[in-house]
């Protein structure tokens, strides 16, 4: 099984700060797009999957690497 690389807290904070700067500059789309590169917390990914559905979760473009690491590579199909 390939190892999934996780993002450090510093990397996540950097993304959040850069996203906030884009939002402050009026670039909502750029801010949202950048923010989705940070991994969605596994508990939120699980709730999103249950409430909105797998298709919408995938189409949202969120980084699901931490959910995959926690729940396994086939968690979306379970």
C-alpha positions as CSV (number, residue, x, y, z in Angstrom):
1,X,0.0,0.0,0.0
2,X,1.5,3.4,-1.0
3,X,2.2,5.8,1.9
4,X,0.0,8.9,1.9
5,X,2.0,12.1,2.6
6,X,0.3,14.3,5.2
7,X,0.6,18.0,5.3
8,X,2.3,19.6,8.3
9,X,0.5,22.1,10.5
10,X,2.8,24.8,9.3
11,X,1.9,24.0,5.7
12,X,-1.8,24.1,6.5
13,X,-1.4,27.4,8.3
14,X,0.5,28.9,5.4
15,X,-2.4,27.9,3.0
16,X,-4.9,29.4,5.4
17,X,-3.0,32.7,5.6
18,X,-2.5,32.9,1.9
19,X,-6.2,32.1,1.3
20,X,-7.2,34.9,3.8
21,X,-4.9,37.3,2.0
22,X,-6.6,36.5,-1.4
23,X,-10.0,36.9,0.2
24,X,-9.0,40.2,1.7
25,X,-7.8,41.3,-1.8
26,X,-11.3,40.4,-3.2
27,X,-10.3,37.1,-4.9
28,X,-13.0,34.8,-3.4
29,X,-12.5,32.1,-6.1
30,X,-8.8,32.0,-5.7
31,X,-9.1,31.9,-1.9
32,X,-11.5,29.0,-2.1
33,X,-9.5,27.1,-4.6
34,X,-6.3,27.5,-2.5
35,X,-8.1,26.5,0.7
36,X,-9.3,23.3,-0.9
37,X,-5.7,22.2,-1.4
38,X,-5.4,21.7,2.3
39,X,-6.6,18.3,3.5
40,X,-10.2,18.3,4.7
41,X,-10.2,16.9,8.3
42,X,-11.4,13.3,8.2
43,X,-14.3,13.8,10.5
44,X,-15.6,16.6,8.2
45,X,-15.1,14.4,5.1
46,X,-17.1,11.6,6.7
47,X,-20.0,14.0,7.5
48,X,-19.8,15.6,4.1
49,X,-20.0,12.1,2.5
50,X,-23.0,11.1,4.6
51,X,-24.9,14.4,4.2
52,X,-24.2,15.5,0.6
53,X,-22.9,12.3,-1.1
54,X,-19.8,10.8,-2.6
55,X,-20.2,12.4,-6.0
56,X,-20.6,15.9,-4.6
57,X,-17.6,15.4,-2.2
58,X,-15.4,14.3,-5.1
59,X,-16.6,17.2,-7.3
60,X,-15.9,19.7,-4.5
61,X,-12.2,19.4,-5.2
62,X,-11.2,19.1,-1.5
63,X,-8.0,17.3,-0.7
64,X,-9.1,14.1,0.9
65,X,-5.7,12.6,1.7
66,X,-6.1,12.7,5.5
67,X,-9.5,11.0,5.2
68,X,-8.0,8.3,3.0
69,X,-5.1,7.8,5.4
70,X,-7.5,7.4,8.4
71,X,-10.4,5.4,6.7
72,X,-8.4,3.6,4.0
73,X,-8.2,4.0,0.2
74,X,-11.7,2.6,-0.4
75,X,-13.6,4.6,2.2
76,X,-15.6,6.5,-0.4
77,X,-17.1,3.3,-1.7
78,X,-18.1,1.8,1.7
